[in-house]
Amino acid sequence: MQQSIQNPLKVIIDPSGVQFGLPGDNIELHVTITNQGEQSAVIDLFIDEGLQSLTRSNIFPRESLALDPQQSQEVTFGFEIPIDALPGTYDYTLVVDSPNHYPQYTPINYPRQVKVLLKEQTVIREHDPTFSLQPATNPNKPLIFKFGEPMHVEVTVDNRSNRVDRFRLSCPDLDEHWYTINYPRTGSAGQGLLSDVTALELLPNVRGEIRLELHPPTDTFAGNYSPTVRLHSENSPNLVLLELVYILVPPIYRLDVELNTILGQVSRSPGKYEVKLTNQGNVVRELMLYAKTRDEEELCTYKYEPVEVRLLPSKRTGVNLTVAPPAWWRRSLFGSGLVFNFQVEIKDKQNLPLPDTLPQGTLLWKARPWWQFLLLILVILSLLGGIGFLVWRLLNPEPLRLENFQANAPRITEGDEVRLMWDIQNYKQLQKLVVIQQQPPLKDPLLIYNNLSELIGKGCTAEKNLLSCTNVRTGVKKKDKYTFLLNADYRKNVPLIPQNTQVATRTTNVEIVDKPIAEVLTFNPDKTEYRNGEQILFSWKIKLPIELRRIEITGKAEDGTLAGTAVRYDFKKGGVLPENLTKLCKADAQNQQQTCTNVPIAISRPGNFSFELKAFSQGSERMSSQQTQTKIKVLPKPLKIVYFKINGSEEPSRIFKEDDPIILEWKVEGDKGTSVELSTDGTVGLQGTKKLTANQGLQSPIELKVTDQFGSPPLKKVFSFQVTKPVPSPTPNNTQVIPIPNNNPTPQGKPLSPLSR
């Protein structure tokens, strides 16, 4: 029982202590309010948002009472523990408030706790022992472990039986080196009777404490832990009393990197090194290794074996690194050789912190030996031979040859034009050049060049004996597989060396494929439950946003009807965002993706809806779309009585004289289908007035009741009143004194003074 002191409001709460329940149970809280003041009062009772961490609902129980002096009334609050709720102790507050009548005494806060039990726990009876943990934990409020500092948990045991009992604590989910249990030493003057430190012995209806000390090992993985604490009763060995302790072990990212040189001076083979990695933290590390030069120019080639490493906490591994020198001709002829400085680099796949400084290495490439000068002499002789060959070739020129005939790319997208390129050796012998489309077959040649003047300056350049043509336009853009043939004639249109067609003609293949379109990768709302009138916030990710022409968002109810007008966003050429999306979308140029978050969409009615995002691309009729994976529930607006007045006042209790006019005014807010009932007239509108006359036939109280078609808790507001008859005036011929009713009667047994008459 909890009661405020020197307060006109007397509050009785049942149950007064911690409430217990299993997932799926309904919890009830009974609150009795007594108005001990001298005036009528409107009293509000509600549960604060602290209950949201357990029920996961934005709707909190709330009631209003109108009490006359010395009047009492009981209110029952009920809420359901979700079936998937995690065990733990959850805090919330019951608030009693009367701002209009007792502002100096209210609000009054009553801290409360709900303990969600494990499903395996025995149902607790009246005389069964109970226990609780301090500090209380739940998934949203865990104990945070600090390495080197143990966590202390006080276990309070309550022996509610009529016999002496011995209690023992255990943690079945933990290894013994994780925790220490300290039982208090008790004597005859204490709560226990024995001094044995292996258990706690308590007298009937006595409470004691056990100290649990948690000290996870230093190599414990980072993460959330929820070990079970069990209390054993010697009198009731089959009784299962369980509680969970939620622990958060924060991550440690320490990583040691060491570079050992195996072979650092080389002449013909690559350098060899070993990179040793030691995970001194408590998280799994997934690392990628690479290296880069510390010199001005990158010359060496680096190779790791393996390239990727997965390292568990407190584990160590070695990675082989080979550093290959550059091309042979860069090797020094004289001196001490070339020195290459490099830096070990590491990348964490999960972007976890890495050491600020990483090892650096050096490779020495020795100078050439003296005998390699003989090779230089051979090279000089080879050059002289080559010069002699060139002289011979000038005297005996080569015939015309077609070389390097190909398209700008073997595979292009629809809409791009196929462009050809080729080289012709000894082009001055060229008489005629023809490009033929073999597949799909084309009757006439695609391109014909009868003289060199048609080629020079139109994508072709001539240098010495080589004619190079690039980006020669063909006009071919349609999707298909193509084969092109290049044929050269000389000496008055006689095919070049007809006995060798590989020299006279060249072919190349090109495929034109569908143009890529923008693709919807993800499409999700920020939550699955909304109130009618709220805007639904959507987020999505689109690949190749540069191809976007427009996107559309449509919603459908369960009956197949549209949720409203489709929302459309038109993009400019190049996927430029419309103005109303510029602040909500972000582009990732590297991955060619665009992410939009919290884009608002309005829905004007309650129900269950599914939404679809459609993406249309530039120059293509193809479309990419994706639906939300879960239904979105739009709850009706909460019912609200804006005001309910009698003769312009909201006082809950009034006194009227007979035949006095009574004017009722009301205004209610709610969704379409909200029903308003007035006890004097039945169903009425959401807003209106009603004129009545005070008489003995008018029933008190007058009640306004609001309901809707969605099953929301009904709202009520009442006015209580009294109708009194007017006192008749005394007649002139009658000297008898008629007593006047007095609202403040004198105490019983005392006569009225003349002045009071």
C-alpha positions in Angstrom: 0.0 0.0 0.0 1.3 3.4 -1.0 -0.3 6.7 0.3 0.6 10.4 0.0 1.0 12.2 3.3 -1.1 15.4 4.1 -2.6 15.2 0.7 -6.3 15.6 -0.1 -6.0 12.7 -2.5 -5.7 9.3 -0.9 -4.2 6.7 -3.3 -4.2 2.9 -2.7 -2.3 0.7 -5.2 -2.8 -3.0 -5.5 -0.4 -4.8 -5.8 1.9 -2.5 -3.9 5.2 -4.1 -4.8 6.8 -5.6 -7.9 4.5 -7.2 -10.4 5.5 -10.6 -11.9 4.5 -12.0 -15.2 5.5 -14.3 -18.1 5.6 -13.4 -21.8 2.1 -13.3 -23.1 0.5 -12.6 -19.6 -1.9 -9.7 -18.9 -0.9 -7.4 -16.1 -3.5 -5.5 -14.1 -2.9 -2.6 -11.7 -5.8 -1.5 -9.4 -5.7 2.1 -8.1 -8.3 3.4 -5.6 -8.6 7.2 -5.3 -10.4 8.9 -2.4 -11.1 12.7 -2.5 -10.5 13.7 1.1 -10.6 17.4 0.2 -13.5 19.9 0.6 -14.2 20.4 -3.1 -15.1 18.3 -6.1 -12.2 17.5 -8.3 -11.3 16.0 -11.7 -8.4 13.6 -11.3 -6.2 12.2 -14.1 -4.4 8.9 -13.8 -1.9 7.7 -16.4 1.2 5.6 -16.9 4.2 7.3 -18.4 6.2 6.4 -21.4 8.6 4.2 -19.4 6.3 1.3 -20.1 7.1 1.6 -23.8 10.4 -0.4 -23.4 8.3 -3.4 -22.4 5.0 -3.1 -24.4 6.6 -1.4 -27.5 3.5 0.6 -27.9 3.0 4.4 -28.1 -0.4 4.2 -26.5 -0.3 4.5 -22.7 -3.2 3.8 -20.3 -5.0 6.9 -19.1 -8.2 7.5 -17.1 -10.0 10.6 -15.7 -12.3 10.7 -12.6 -14.7 13.3 -11.3 -15.0 12.8 -7.5 -17.1 14.7 -4.9 -15.6 15.3 -1.5 -15.1 12.0 0.5 -16.0 10.0 -2.6 -13.8 7.0 -3.7 -13.5 5.2 -7.0 -11.3 2.3 -8.3 -9.5 2.3 -11.6 -8.0 -0.7 -13.2 -5.1 -0.4 -15.7 -4.3 -3.4 -17.9 -1.5 -4.1 -20.4 -0.1 -7.2 -22.0 3.5 -8.4 -21.9 4.5 -9.2 -25.5 5.0 -12.9 -26.2 8.6 -12.2 -27.4 9.5 -10.0 -24.4 12.9 -10.7 -22.9 13.1 -11.5 -19.2 14.2 -8.7 -17.0 13.0 -5.9 -14.7 11.3 -2.9 -16.3 10.6 0.4 -14.7 7.6 2.7 -15.2 5.7 5.4 -13.2 2.1 5.8 -12.2 1.1 9.5 -12.2 -1.9 11.0 -10.3 -2.6 14.6 -11.3 -5.4 17.2 -10.6 -4.0 20.4 -12.1 -7.3 22.3 -12.0 -8.4 21.5 -8.4 -5.3 20.4 -6.4 -2.3 22.0 -8.3 -0.3 22.4 -5.1 -0.4 18.7 -4.2 -0.1 17.1 -7.7 1.3 15.5 -9.8 2.2 12.6 -7.5 4.6 10.0 -9.0 4.6 6.3 -7.9 7.6 4.4 -9.3 6.6 0.9 -10.3 8.4 -2.2 -11.6 7.3 -5.2 -13.7 9.5 -8.3 -13.6 9.2 -10.5 -16.7 10.0 -14.1 -15.6 11.6 -16.9 -17.6 9.1 -19.3 -19.2 10.9 -22.2 -17.4 10.3 -20.6 -14.0 7.9 -22.2 -11.5 4.7 -20.4 -10.8 5.2 -18.5 -7.5 2.6 -19.2 -4.8 1.8 -17.1 -1.8 4.3 -18.8 0.6 7.0 -19.6 -1.9 10.3 -17.7 -1.5 11.2 -14.9 -4.0 14.3 -13.1 -4.8 15.3 -9.9 -6.7 18.5 -8.4 -8.2 19.9 -4.9 -7.7 20.7 -3.2 -9.9 17.7 -4.4 -12.0 18.6 -5.0 -15.6 16.8 -5.6 -18.9 17.8 -5.7 -22.6 17.6 -1.9 -22.8 19.5 -1.3 -19.5 22.4 -3.8 -19.1 25.4 -3.8 -16.8 28.4 -2.4 -18.6 31.6 -4.4 -17.9 34.8 -2.4 -17.3 37.9 -4.6 -17.6 39.7 -4.8 -14.2 36.6 -3.8 -12.2 34.1 -6.5 -11.1 30.4 -6.0 -11.3 28.5 -6.3 -8.0 24.9 -7.6 -7.9 22.9 -7.6 -4.7 20.5 -10.6 -4.5 17.7 -10.0 -2.0 16.0 -13.3 -0.8 12.6 -13.2 0.9 11.6 -16.3 2.9 7.8 -16.0 2.9 7.2 -19.5 4.4 6.6 -20.5 8.0 9.7 -22.6 8.3 13.4 -21.9 8.5 15.0 -22.4 5.0 18.5 -22.5 3.5 19.1 -20.8 0.2 21.9 -21.3 -2.3 22.7 -19.3 -5.5 24.1 -20.7 -8.8 24.8 -19.4 -12.3 24.3 -22.5 -14.6 25.1 -20.6 -17.8 28.6 -19.3 -16.7 32.0 -20.9 -16.1 33.1 -20.8 -12.5 35.9 -18.3 -13.2 33.2 -15.8 -14.4 31.6 -15.1 -11.0 32.0 -15.3 -7.2 29.2 -15.8 -4.7 29.6 -14.3 -1.2 27.1 -15.5 1.5 26.9 -13.2 4.6 28.2 -14.4 7.9 25.2 -14.4 10.3 24.8 -14.9 14.0 22.1 -15.1 16.6 21.6 -11.3 16.4 21.3 -11.2 12.7 18.8 -12.4 10.2 20.4 -15.8 9.7 21.2 -18.4 12.3 24.3 -20.1 10.8 27.7 -18.7 10.0 28.3 -21.2 7.2 29.3 -19.2 4.1 28.1 -21.8 1.6 24.4 -20.9 2.0 22.0 -18.3 3.5 19.7 -19.5 6.2 16.7 -17.4 7.0 14.0 -17.4 9.7 10.3 -17.5 8.6 9.2 -14.2 6.9 12.7 -12.8 7.0 14.7 -11.2 4.2 18.4 -11.5 3.6 21.0 -10.6 1.0 23.6 -12.6 -1.1 26.4 -10.8 -2.9 27.1 -11.9 -6.5 30.3 -10.6 -8.1 30.7 -10.9 -11.9 34.2 -10.7 -13.3 34.4 -12.0 -17.0 37.9 -13.0 -18.2 39.9 -10.4 -20.1 39.6 -12.5 -23.3 35.8 -12.5 -23.3 34.4 -11.6 -26.7 32.7 -8.2 -27.0 28.9 -8.4 -27.1 25.7 -8.8 -25.0 25.4 -11.6 -22.5 22.4 -12.7 -20.5 23.4 -15.4 -17.9 20.7 -17.0 -15.7 20.8 -16.7 -11.9 19.0 -19.5 -10.0 18.0 -19.6 -6.3 17.8 -23.0 -4.7 15.6 -23.7 -1.7 16.5 -26.6 0.6 12.8 -26.9 1.7 11.5 -26.8 -1.9 14.2 -28.4 -4.1 11.9 -28.7 -7.1 11.1 -25.0 -7.0 12.6 -23.2 -10.0 13.4 -19.5 -9.2 15.3 -17.8 -12.1 16.4 -14.3 -13.1 18.5 -12.9 -15.9 21.4 -10.5 -15.6 22.0 -8.5 -18.8 25.7 -7.7 -19.4 27.4 -5.6 -22.1 31.1 -6.3 -22.7 32.4 -3.3 -24.8 34.8 -4.0 -27.7 38.6 -3.6 -27.6 40.3 -3.1 -30.9 44.0 -3.4 -30.1 46.0 -5.0 -32.9 49.8 -5.5 -32.9 51.6 -5.6 -36.3 55.2 -6.6 -36.7 57.4 -6.9 -39.9 60.3 -9.4 -39.9 62.8 -9.4 -42.7 63.7 -12.9 -44.1 65.5 -11.9 -47.4 66.1 -8.1 -47.7 69.0 -8.0 -50.2 68.4 -9.6 -53.6 69.9 -9.8 -57.1 67.7 -12.2 -59.1 64.9 -13.3 -56.7 62.2 -11.2 -54.9 62.6 -10.1 -51.3 60.9 -12.1 -48.6 59.3 -10.8 -45.4 56.9 -12.0 -42.7 54.1 -9.8 -41.3 53.0 -11.0 -37.8 49.6 -10.0 -36.6 48.4 -10.3 -33.0 44.8 -9.6 -32.0 45.0 -8.2 -28.5 41.4 -7.1 -28.5 38.1 -9.0 -27.9 36.5 -8.8 -31.4 37.1 -11.0 -34.5 39.3 -9.1 -37.0 38.9 -9.6 -40.8 41.9 -8.0 -42.4 43.1 -7.3 -45.9 46.8 -6.6 -46.4 48.6 -4.6 -49.1 51.7 -2.5 -49.4 52.8 0.7 -51.1 56.0 2.5 -51.8 57.5 5.3 -49.6 59.5 6.6 -52.6 58.4 9.0 -55.3 57.7 6.3 -57.9 56.0 2.9 -57.4 58.4 0.3 -59.0 58.1 -2.9 -57.0 55.3 -5.5 -57.0 54.0 -6.7 -53.6 52.3 -10.1 -53.0 50.8 -11.4 -49.8 50.1 -15.1 -49.0 47.3 -15.1 -47.9 45.9 -11.7 -48.8 43.0 -11.9 -46.3 43.3 -13.0 -42.6 40.6 -13.8 -40.1 42.0 -13.4 -36.6 40.2 -14.4 -33.4 40.9 -12.6 -30.1 44.2 -13.4 -28.4 45.3 -15.2 -31.5 48.5 -14.6 -33.6 49.3 -15.4 -37.2 52.0 -14.7 -39.8 51.6 -13.6 -43.4 54.3 -14.0 -46.0 55.1 -11.0 -48.1 57.2 -11.1 -51.3 58.6 -7.8 -52.9 59.6 -8.2 -56.5 62.0 -5.6 -58.0 61.0 -3.7 -61.3 62.0 -4.7 -64.9 65.5 -6.0 -65.4 66.7 -3.0 -67.4 66.3 -0.7 -64.4 69.0 -2.6 -62.5 72.1 -0.6 -61.7 75.3 -1.2 -63.6 77.6 0.1 -60.9 77.6 1.1 -57.3 75.9 -0.5 -54.2 72.5 -1.0 -55.9 69.0 0.4 -55.7 67.1 0.8 -52.4 63.3 0.5 -52.3 61.3 1.7 -49.3 57.8 0.4 -48.7 55.0 0.6 -46.2 52.8 -2.2 -44.9 49.1 -1.3 -45.2 46.1 -3.0 -43.6 42.3 -2.6 -44.3 39.7 -3.9 -41.9 36.6 -5.3 -43.7 34.3 -4.0 -40.9 36.1 -0.6 -40.7 37.3 -1.3 -37.1 40.1 0.9 -35.8 43.6 0.1 -36.8 47.0 1.0 -35.3 48.1 4.6 -36.0 51.6 3.5 -37.2 52.3 0.4 -39.3 55.7 -1.2 -40.0 58.0 0.0 -42.8 60.5 -2.1 -44.8 63.4 -1.8 -47.1 64.6 -3.9 -50.1 68.1 -3.6 -51.6 68.5 -4.6 -55.2 72.2 -5.3 -55.8 74.1 -3.9 -58.9 74.8 -6.1 -61.9 77.9 -8.4 -62.0 80.7 -7.6 -64.5 80.0 -10.5 -66.8 76.7 -8.9 -67.9 78.7 -6.3 -70.0 79.1 -9.1 -72.5 75.4 -9.0 -73.0 75.6 -5.3 -73.8 78.1 -6.1 -76.6 75.7 -8.6 -78.1 72.9 -6.0 -78.0 75.0 -3.6 -80.0 75.7 -6.2 -82.6 72.0 -7.0 -82.8 71.3 -3.3 -83.4 73.7 -3.2 -86.3 72.1 -6.2 -87.8 68.7 -4.6 -87.5 69.9 -1.5 -89.3 71.1 -3.7 -92.1 67.7 -5.3 -92.3 66.0 -2.0 -92.5 68.2 -0.9 -95.4 67.3 -4.1 -97.2 63.6 -3.5 -96.6 63.8 0.0 -98.1 65.1 -1.5 -101.2 62.5 -4.2 -101.2 59.2 -2.6 -99.8 56.5 -4.8 -98.3 53.1 -5.2 -99.9 49.9 -3.6 -98.5 48.7 -5.3 -95.2 45.5 -4.9 -93.2 46.1 -5.0 -89.4 44.3 -4.5 -86.2 40.7 -4.4 -87.6 38.3 -4.2 -84.6 35.4 -2.3 -83.1 35.7 0.3 -80.4 34.4 -2.3 -78.0 33.3 -6.0 -78.6 30.2 -5.3 -76.5 28.3 -2.0 -76.3 24.9 -0.9 -75.1 21.8 -0.1 -77.1 21.8 3.4 -78.4 25.5 3.7 -78.7 26.9 3.6 -82.3 29.4 0.9 -83.5 32.6 2.6 -84.5 35.4 0.7 -86.3 39.2 1.1 -86.3 42.0 -0.4 -88.4 45.6 0.0 -89.5 46.9 -0.3 -93.0 50.6 -0.8 -93.7 51.9 0.6 -97.0 48.6 2.4 -97.5 49.9 4.2 -100.6 49.2 1.1 -102.6 45.5 1.2 -101.6 43.0 1.6 -104.4 39.7 0.9 -102.7 38.5 0.0 -99.2 35.1 -1.6 -98.4 33.3 -2.4 -95.1 30.7 -5.1 -95.4 28.1 -6.1 -92.8 28.0 -9.9 -92.9 25.7 -10.6 -89.9 22.9 -9.8 -90.0 23.4 -9.8 -93.8 23.1 -6.5 -95.6 22.7 -6.3 -99.4 24.8 -3.2 -100.0 28.3 -2.4 -98.5 28.1 -0.5 -95.3 31.1 1.8 -96.2 33.0 2.4 -99.5 36.2 4.5 -99.9 37.4 4.8 -103.5 40.5 7.0 -102.7 42.7 8.1 -99.9 41.2 11.7 -99.8 38.0 10.2 -98.4 39.8 8.8 -95.5 42.4 11.4 -94.5 40.9 13.9 -92.0 37.8 11.8 -91.3 39.1 9.8 -88.3 42.2 8.6 -90.2 45.8 9.8 -89.9 48.7 8.9 -92.1 52.2 8.7 -90.8 55.1 7.3 -92.8 53.7 4.0 -94.3 51.0 3.5 -91.7 47.3 4.6 -92.1 45.5 4.5 -88.8 41.7 5.0 -88.7 39.8 5.3 -85.4 36.2 5.9 -84.5 34.9 5.4 -88.0 31.1 5.8 -87.7 28.9 3.0 -89.1 25.4 4.2 -88.1 24.7 0.8 -86.5 22.9 1.2 -83.1 20.2 -1.5 -82.9 20.4 -4.4 -80.5 21.9 -7.5 -82.3 25.0 -9.5 -82.9 27.1 -8.1 -85.8 30.0 -9.3 -88.0 31.9 -6.8 -90.1 34.3 -7.5 -93.0 37.1 -5.1 -94.1 38.3 -5.7 -97.7 41.1 -3.8 -99.5 41.8 -3.7 -103.2 44.7 -2.3 -105.1 46.1 -2.3 -108.7 42.8 -1.3 -110.4 40.4 -3.1 -108.0 42.2 -6.5 -108.1 41.9 -8.0 -104.6 45.2 -8.0 -102.7 47.0 -11.3 -102.8 43.9 -13.4 -103.5 45.7 -16.6 -102.6 46.0 -15.3 -99.0 42.6 -14.1 -97.8 43.8 -13.5 -94.2 45.9 -10.6 -95.5 43.3 -9.2 -98.0 40.4 -9.2 -95.5 39.7 -8.8 -91.8 36.6 -9.5 -89.8 35.4 -8.4 -86.3 32.4 -9.2 -84.2 30.3 -6.8 -82.1 27.3 -7.4 -79.9 24.9 -4.6 -79.0 23.1 -5.5 -75.7 20.2 -3.9 -73.8 20.9 -0.6 -72.2 21.2 -0.9 -68.4 18.3 0.6 -66.4 18.1 2.0 -62.9 17.4 -0.9 -60.5 15.6 -0.7 -57.1 17.8 -2.5 -54.5 15.9 -1.8 -51.3 12.6 -0.2 -50.3 11.5 0.0 -46.7 9.5 2.2 -44.2 11.2 3.4 -41.0 8.6 1.5 -39.0 5.5 -0.7 -39.6 2.9 1.2 -37.5 1.7 4.7 -37.8 -1.2 6.9 -36.7 -3.7 8.3 -39.2 -2.5 11.7 -40.2 1.2 10.9 -39.7 3.4 10.8 -42.7 5.0 7.4 -43.6 8.7 7.8 -44.0 10.2 5.6 -46.7 13.9 4.8 -47.5 15.2 3.2 -50.7 18.4 2.5 -52.5 18.6 2.6 -56.3 21.5 1.4 -58.6 22.5 3.4 -61.7 20.5 6.6 -60.6 22.0 8.4 -63.6 19.5 6.5 -65.8 16.4 7.5 -63.8 13.6 9.2 -65.6 11.0 9.1 -62.8 10.0 7.0 -59.8 6.5 6.3 -58.5 5.3 5.1 -55.1 1.8 3.5 -54.9 0.0 1.9 -52.0 -2.8 -0.6 -51.8 -5.0 -1.7 -49.0 -5.8 -5.3 -48.2 -9.0 -5.1 -50.3 -7.1 -4.0 -53.3 -8.1 -0.4 -53.3 -5.5 2.3 -53.8 -4.2 4.0 -50.6 -4.4 7.3 -52.3 -2.9 9.2 -55.3 0.4 7.7 -56.5 3.4 9.9 -55.5 5.6 10.7 -58.5 9.1 12.3 -58.7 10.4 13.3 -62.2 14.2 13.4 -62.7 16.0 15.6 -65.2 18.4 14.2 -67.7 21.4 12.5 -66.1 19.4 11.5 -63.1 19.4 15.0 -61.5 17.2 15.0 -58.4 14.0 17.0 -58.2 14.1 19.9 -55.7 11.9 18.1 -53.1 14.4 15.2 -52.9 17.7 17.0 -52.9 18.0 17.1 -49.1 16.7 13.6 -48.6 18.9 11.7 -51.1 22.7 11.0 -51.1 24.7 9.7 -54.1 27.5 7.1 -53.9 29.5 7.8 -57.1 31.9 4.9 -56.5 29.2 2.2 -56.3 26.9 4.1 -58.7 24.1 4.0 -56.1 21.7 6.6 -54.7 20.2 6.3 -51.2 17.1 8.3 -50.1 16.0 8.3 -46.5 12.9 9.5 -44.6 10.9 10.5 -47.7 7.4 11.4 -46.4 4.2 9.9 -47.9 0.8 10.9 -46.5 -2.1 8.4 -46.0 -5.6 9.7 -45.2 -7.3 6.6 -43.8 -6.5 3.8 -41.3 -5.9 0.2 -42.4 -3.2 -2.3 -43.5 -1.3 -1.2 -46.7 1.5 -2.5 -48.9 3.6 -0.1 -51.0 5.5 -0.5 -54.2 8.4 1.6 -55.6 8.7 1.7 -59.4 11.8 3.1 -61.2 11.6 4.2 -64.9 14.7 4.8 -66.9 15.6 7.2 -69.7 15.1 5.9 -73.2 13.7 2.5 -72.1 10.3 1.0 -71.5 11.7 -1.4 -69.0 11.0 -0.8 -65.3 12.4 -2.0 -62.0 10.2 -2.2 -58.9 10.1 -3.5 -55.4 7.4 -3.9 -52.7 7.7 -3.4 -48.9 8.4 -6.8 -47.3 5.9 -6.2 -44.5 2.5 -4.7 -44.2 2.3 -1.1 -42.9 -0.4 -0.6 -40.3 -2.0 2.8 -40.1 -3.8 3.1 -36.7 -6.8 5.4 -36.3 -6.4 8.8 -34.7 -6.8 8.6 -30.9 -10.2 9.7 -29.7 -10.2 13.1 -27.9 -12.9 15.1 -26.2 -11.7 18.7 -26.9 -14.3 20.1 -24.5 -17.7 19.2 -22.9 -19.2 22.2 -21.1 -22.5 22.9 -19.3 -23.4 26.6 -19.4 -19.9 27.4 -20.5 -18.2 25.6 -17.6 -16.4 22.3 -17.3 -17.1 21.9 -13.5 -18.1 18.3 -13.0 -20.8 19.0 -10.4 -23.5 21.8 -10.5 -26.7 22.9 -8.7 -29.6 24.3 -10.8 -32.9 25.8 -9.8 -36.0 24.4 -11.4 -36.7 25.7 -14.9 -33.1 27.1 -15.2 -31.8 26.9 -18.8 -29.1 24.3 -19.4 -26.9 24.6 -22.5 -24.6 21.7 -23.3 -21.6 22.3 -25.7 -19.2 19.6 -26.9 -16.5 19.0 -29.5 -14.8 15.6 -30.3 -11.9 14.7 -32.5 -11.5 11.3 -34.2 -11.4 9.5 -37.5 -14.2 9.0 -39.9 -16.8 6.7 -38.3 -16.4 8.2 -34.8 -19.7 7.9 -32.8 -20.7 10.4 -30.2 -23.6 9.5 -27.8 -25.2 12.0 -25.4 -27.2 10.4 -22.5 -30.1 12.9 -23.1 -30.4 12.5 -26.9 -28.5 9.4 -28.1 -26.2 9.7 -31.1 -25.1 13.3 -31.9 -22.5 15.0 -34.1 -18.8 15.5 -33.4 -19.6 19.1 -32.4 -22.7 20.7 -31.3 -24.9 22.3 -28.6 -28.0 21.2 -26.8 -30.5 23.4 -24.9 -32.3 21.8 -21.9 -34.4 23.0 -19.0 -33.7 22.0 -15.4 -36.6 20.0 -13.9 -37.2 17.0 -11.7 -37.5 14.7 -14.8 -34.0 15.5 -16.0 -31.7 12.6 -15.0 -28.2 13.2 -13.4 -25.5 12.7 -14.4 -25.4 13.7 -18.1 -22.8 11.6 -19.9 -20.9 12.1 -23.2 -19.5 8.8 -24.6 -17.2 8.6 -27.7 -16.4 5.4 -29.6 -15.1 4.4 -33.0 -15.3 1.5 -35.4 -11.7 0.5 -34.8 -12.1 -0.9 -31.3 -10.3 2.0 -29.5 -11.0 2.3 -25.8 -14.2 4.5 -25.4 -13.9 8.0 -23.8 -16.5 9.3 -21.3 -17.1 12.6 -19.6 -20.0 13.2 -17.2 -21.6 16.2 -15.5 -23.5 15.6 -12.2 -26.1 18.2 -11.0 -29.0 18.8 -8.6 -32.3 20.6 -9.3 -33.8 22.5 -6.4 -37.3 24.1 -6.1 -37.5 27.8 -5.6 -38.6 29.0 -2.1 -42.1 30.8 -2.2 -42.2 34.5 -1.0 -44.0 35.2 2.4 -47.7 36.6 2.1 -48.5 40.1 3.7 -51.3 38.6 6.0 -49.1 35.9 7.4 -46.6 36.9 10.1 -45.2 33.4 10.4 -41.4 33.3 9.8 -40.6 30.9 7.0 -37.0 29.5 7.4 -34.7 30.1 4.4 -32.6 27.1 3.3 -29.0 27.7 4.3 -26.2 25.9 2.4 -24.0 26.2 5.5 -26.2 24.8 8.4 -25.2 25.6 12.0 -23.9 22.8 14.2 -26.6 20.6 15.7 -28.0 21.8 18.9 -27.1 25.5 18.6 -29.8 28.1 17.9 -29.5 30.6 15.1 -28.7 34.2 16.0 -31.0 37.0 14.9 -28.5 38.2 12.4 -28.3 34.8 10.8 -32.1 34.7 10.4 
